[in-house]
Amino acid sequence: RFESIPMAPPDPILGVSEAFKADTNSAKLNLGVGAYRTEELQPYVLNVVKKAETLMLERGENKEYLPIEGLAAFNKVTAELLFGADNPVVQQGKVATIQGLSGTGSLRLAGAFIERYFPGAKVLLSSPSWGNHKNIFNDSRVPWSEYRYYDPKTVGLDFDGMISDIKEAPEGSFILLHGCAHNPTGIDPTPEQWEKIADVIQEKNHIPFFDVAYQGFASGSLDADASSVRLFTARGMELFVAQSYSKNLGLYAERIGALNVVSSSADAAARVKSQLKRLARPMYSNPPIHGARIVANVVGDPVLFNEWKEEMELMAGRIKNVRQKLFDSLSAKDKSGKDWSFILRQIGMFSFTGLNKAQSDNMTDKWHVYMTKDGRISLAGLSLAKCEYLADAIIDSFHN
Ligand code: PMP
C-alpha cells in the first residue's frame, strides 16, 4: 500500500539548505533560508537567551504541561510587545492571545479558525509572498488568491495595483499583510500608504491578517516595526496577528510565537480564545514551554529587555552594513550602468535581486551561491568578506 505513495518535491526554501550541505566547494554560500549568521557565518545564540536559560536552570523550573493556550506570562508580554502595553485593546481585554508553534503554527491555527468560522472566505496574499503561506492555506482548506504587490519595473511597490485588488476582493476577505520587512521583497508600504490600505480594508469590511515575523529586525526598533499593526488597531478594527520569535530572538528551533486576535469586545475575545483552544487541542494539545519561558524572561525583565534591544540593533546593523557593501561592490564592478540602488531601499533580512529562475540557477550551479529561485537572497547569511564574490556572481548571472 505504501508502494503507491509518490515522492514529494523538496521544499523550495528548506530544500536549498539540504542542497547546500551536499556541496563540497569551499566558496559555497547559503543565502537561502532567512537565518542570522555572524560575520564568520556562524549561527548566533543571543546573550540574553543564554542569560534567560541560566535563570531557568537556577529556578529549577519543571516540565509540566502548559495549558492549551500556552504560558500566561508569555501571552501577556507578547501581546504587550506587539500592541504596546498601554494600548486600549490590551487594557480592555479585547485581545485573545494564544501561544503558537512559532509564526508558522500560529498562521496555521488562524487558517483552521477561518476554515471553521468563516467558511468560503478568501485569504488574499501579496504577490509574491513567503512561499509557505500558500501551503498553509491550502492545507487549512482556505481558498486564497493574490493581490499585486511587487512591480518589477520600479523594483518597488505596485501600490495602485495592491489597492485595486484589495478593493475587488469579495467583501469580508482576510487580507494577509506583512507587518514589516516584507518577505521576499524587502519593500514595505510607507505610513501614508498603510493608512490608505486600512481605508480600503475598512470600506470593504475585510479583515486584516498581519504576519509579524521580523519585529525589531526591519528598523532595529520594536515599536517602529509594530506601527502598521498599531495603526490598524487604533482604528478599532478586528484583526489577526501571527507573531514569531525565530528571527528577533534567534529562537528558530524553539518554535515560539503567538496568534493574537483583536475583537470588538472583551466578551467576543474570550469566545474566540475558547474556540482557538478547541482547535489546538486535537492538533498538538499544548505548546512547548522552553521558548515561551525565554521570551517571558527577556521581554518581562527590564534589564534583559534592554540588552535584547542592543543585540537586535547589532544584528540589524550587521545586515545593513552587508547591504551597503553589496551595493558598493555591485556598483563598482558592474560596467553596464545598471542602477543597483533598489538594494539599499529594501529592508529586513532579504534582498530581492530581480534574478530570474535561470539566473538563480546560474548562481548556484556556477558560483555555489544557494538562494531561492524567486531571486531572493538572505543578507543575514552574508559576510562583508564575501560581498565581492557575491557581486561577481550576481553580475555574471545577470548579464550572461
Ligand atoms: N512569516 C514570514 C513572512 C516569514 O518570513 C517566516 C519565517 N521565514 C515566518 C512567517 C515563520 O517562521 P517561523 O515559523 O520560524 O516562526
Residues whose N, C-alpha, C, O or C-beta is under 5 A from the ligand:
A	BS01	PMP	G34 L101 S102 G103 T104 G105 W130 N183 D211 A213 S244 S246 Y252
